[in-house]
Amino acid sequence: KSYLHFPSHQGVLLIMPGNLPQMEEAAVKLINVHTRNPVEHGLPTLIATVVLISPDTGEPVCIMDGTYVTGMRTGAVSGVATKYLARKGARVLGIVGAGFQGPFQFEAVRHSMRAETVLVTDLVPERAKTLVELAAGLGLKARACDTVEEVVRGCDVLVTATPSDHPIVKDAWLHEGMHINCVGTYAKGK
C-alpha cells in the first residue's frame, strides 16, 4: 500500500496493487479518504476505484467503482475477527462511527456474534439514528448514544469506524473480555 497525502485538503490517496499470476489477473485499487468531503463538497469521505489490468498487455480491462467493494471487504474483516476472537456469549454490539462504513460493519459483525442489542454513536446524530433504525427493523434492540463512552462501557464487541487521527476510546472505559475492531486505523498515527 502506498500513500499520497494531501494535508491542506485533509485527504489521502491509498494505492493498492495486486496480482494473481495463477489466474492471469492484476488490479489496482485507489482509495481517497477526504474527511472534509461531506461538509464542504457534498461527497462521501471515502471514494474508491478499481482498475482491472491485463497482465498480458498491460491494458485496462475494466474500471469500476471500488467504494462498495471496499465497504464489504472491510466489514467482512471485522466479521471474521469477531467470529474467531470475540467471546462466544457476546450479544451487545457497539459502533462508534455510523458513516459509510457503519452499515457494513453492522451487517458483518452482527452475524458473527449473534447480536441482540446495538449501541451506536456518531458525530452526526442523524447517521447514528439511521443505523439504529436499520438494526431495529431487523428485530434487534438498538439505541443511539450521546457519547463514545456510553457505547464502549455498554458493549461486548466494539467497532470504531472512524478516520479520527486522535484517540477516541479511553482505557478506563474498557472491560475484561471486550473485543475491539478498529476500522480506519490504516496508517501510523491513526
C-alpha positions as CSV (number, residue, x, y, z in Angstrom):
1,K,0.0,0.0,0.0
2,S,1.3,3.4,-1.0
3,Y,0.1,6.8,0.2
4,L,-0.1,10.2,-1.3
5,H,-1.0,12.8,1.4
6,F,-2.9,16.0,0.7
7,P,-2.6,17.8,4.1
8,S,-4.1,21.1,3.0
9,H,-7.2,19.2,1.9
10,Q,-7.3,16.7,4.9
11,G,-7.1,13.9,2.4
12,V,-5.0,10.9,1.5
13,L,-4.9,8.6,-1.6
14,L,-4.1,5.0,-0.9
15,I,-2.8,2.9,-3.8
16,M,-3.1,-0.9,-3.5
17,P,-1.9,-3.1,-6.4
18,G,-2.5,-6.8,-6.5
19,N,-1.6,-9.7,-8.8
20,L,-2.9,-13.2,-9.1
21,P,-0.4,-14.9,-11.5
22,Q,-2.2,-18.3,-11.5
23,M,-5.4,-16.6,-12.6
24,E,-3.7,-14.1,-15.0
25,E,-5.3,-11.2,-13.2
26,A,-3.9,-7.9,-11.9
27,A,-5.6,-4.9,-10.4
28,V,-5.0,-1.7,-8.5
29,K,-7.5,-0.2,-6.0
30,L,-7.3,3.5,-5.5
31,I,-9.0,4.9,-2.3
32,N,-9.3,8.5,-1.5
33,V,-10.2,9.4,2.1
34,H,-11.0,13.1,2.4
35,T,-12.6,13.9,5.7
36,R,-13.9,17.3,4.7
37,N,-15.9,16.0,1.7
38,P,-19.3,15.5,3.3
39,V,-19.4,19.1,4.7
40,E,-17.5,21.0,2.1
41,H,-18.3,19.2,-1.1
42,G,-21.4,17.0,-0.5
43,L,-19.3,13.9,-1.3
44,P,-18.6,10.8,0.7
45,T,-15.4,10.7,2.9
46,L,-14.3,7.6,1.0
47,I,-14.2,7.3,-2.8
48,A,-12.6,4.2,-4.3
49,T,-11.9,2.9,-7.9
50,V,-10.7,-0.5,-9.0
51,V,-8.8,-0.9,-12.3
52,L,-8.5,-4.5,-13.6
53,I,-5.4,-4.8,-15.8
54,S,-4.4,-7.4,-18.3
55,P,-1.0,-8.9,-17.3
56,D,-0.6,-9.9,-20.9
57,T,-0.8,-6.5,-22.5
58,G,-1.0,-4.0,-19.6
59,E,-4.2,-2.5,-20.9
60,P,-7.1,-1.7,-18.5
61,V,-9.8,-4.4,-18.9
62,C,-12.2,-2.8,-16.5
63,I,-12.6,0.4,-14.5
64,M,-15.2,0.2,-11.8
65,D,-16.4,1.8,-8.6
66,G,-14.5,0.3,-5.6
67,T,-16.4,2.1,-2.8
68,Y,-19.0,-0.7,-2.3
69,V,-16.3,-3.4,-2.6
70,T,-14.2,-1.6,0.0
71,G,-17.1,-1.4,2.4
72,M,-17.9,-5.0,2.1
73,R,-14.3,-6.2,2.4
74,T,-13.6,-4.0,5.4
75,G,-16.9,-5.2,7.1
76,A,-16.0,-8.8,6.3
77,V,-12.6,-8.5,8.0
78,S,-14.3,-7.3,11.2
79,G,-16.9,-10.1,10.9
80,V,-14.2,-12.8,10.7
81,A,-12.2,-11.2,13.5
82,T,-15.3,-11.1,15.7
83,K,-16.2,-14.7,14.8
84,Y,-12.8,-16.1,15.9
85,L,-11.7,-13.6,18.6
86,A,-14.8,-12.4,20.5
87,R,-16.3,-14.2,23.5
88,K,-19.0,-16.7,22.4
89,G,-21.5,-15.1,24.7
90,A,-21.1,-11.6,23.3
91,R,-24.5,-10.1,22.5
92,V,-24.1,-6.3,22.6
93,L,-22.5,-4.7,19.6
94,G,-21.2,-1.1,20.0
95,I,-20.5,1.0,16.9
96,V,-18.6,4.3,17.0
97,G,-19.0,5.9,13.6
98,A,-22.1,5.3,11.6
99,G,-21.0,6.9,8.3
100,F,-20.2,5.0,5.2
101,Q,-18.5,2.0,6.9
102,G,-21.0,1.8,9.8
103,P,-23.7,-0.3,8.0
104,F,-21.1,-2.7,6.5
105,Q,-19.6,-3.2,10.0
106,F,-23.0,-3.7,11.5
107,E,-24.1,-6.3,8.9
108,A,-20.9,-8.4,9.1
109,V,-20.3,-8.2,12.8
110,R,-23.9,-8.8,14.0
111,H,-24.0,-12.2,12.2
112,S,-20.6,-13.2,13.6
113,M,-21.6,-12.6,17.2
114,R,-25.4,-13.1,17.1
115,A,-26.0,-9.6,18.3
116,E,-29.2,-8.9,20.2
117,T,-28.5,-5.2,21.1
118,V,-26.8,-2.5,19.2
119,L,-25.4,0.8,20.6
120,V,-24.4,3.5,18.1
121,T,-22.9,6.9,18.2
122,D,-21.6,9.3,15.5
123,L,-20.5,12.9,15.3
124,V,-23.6,13.4,13.1
125,P,-26.5,12.2,15.2
126,E,-28.7,11.6,12.1
127,R,-26.3,8.9,10.9
128,A,-26.5,7.1,14.3
129,K,-30.3,7.3,14.1
130,T,-30.3,5.8,10.6
131,L,-28.2,2.8,11.7
132,V,-30.3,2.3,14.8
133,E,-33.4,2.3,12.6
134,L,-31.8,-0.4,10.4
135,A,-31.0,-2.5,13.4
136,A,-34.4,-2.1,14.9
137,G,-36.0,-3.0,11.6
138,L,-34.2,-6.3,11.8
139,G,-35.6,-7.0,15.2
140,L,-32.7,-6.0,17.3
141,K,-32.8,-3.8,20.4
142,A,-31.0,-0.6,19.2
143,R,-30.2,2.7,20.7
144,A,-28.4,5.9,19.7
145,C,-26.0,7.0,22.4
146,D,-24.8,10.6,23.1
147,T,-21.2,9.7,23.8
148,V,-18.4,7.3,22.8
149,E,-18.0,6.4,26.5
150,E,-21.7,5.2,26.7
151,V,-21.2,2.9,23.8
152,V,-17.9,1.5,24.9
153,R,-18.9,0.8,28.5
154,G,-22.2,-0.9,27.4
155,C,-20.9,-3.3,24.7
156,D,-19.2,-6.7,24.4
157,V,-17.9,-6.1,20.9
158,L,-16.8,-2.6,19.9
159,V,-16.3,-1.3,16.3
160,T,-14.6,2.1,15.9
161,A,-15.3,3.0,12.2
162,T,-13.7,6.5,12.0
163,P,-10.8,8.3,10.3
164,S,-10.1,10.1,13.5
165,D,-6.4,11.0,14.0
166,H,-6.7,11.2,17.8
167,P,-7.7,8.6,20.4
168,I,-11.5,8.4,21.0
169,V,-11.6,5.5,23.4
170,K,-10.1,5.6,26.9
171,D,-8.6,2.6,28.7
172,A,-10.8,3.2,31.7
173,W,-13.9,2.5,29.6
174,L,-12.8,-0.9,28.5
175,H,-13.7,-4.1,30.4
176,E,-12.3,-7.6,30.5
177,G,-13.3,-9.8,27.6
178,M,-14.2,-7.0,25.3
179,H,-13.4,-7.5,21.6
180,I,-12.5,-4.4,19.6
181,N,-12.4,-3.9,15.8
182,C,-10.6,-0.7,15.0
183,V,-11.5,0.4,11.4
184,G,-9.9,3.4,9.8
185,T,-6.6,2.9,11.6
186,Y,-4.8,2.1,8.4
187,A,-1.6,4.2,9.0
188,K,0.8,5.2,11.7
189,G,-0.7,8.0,13.8
190,K,-4.3,6.9,13.3
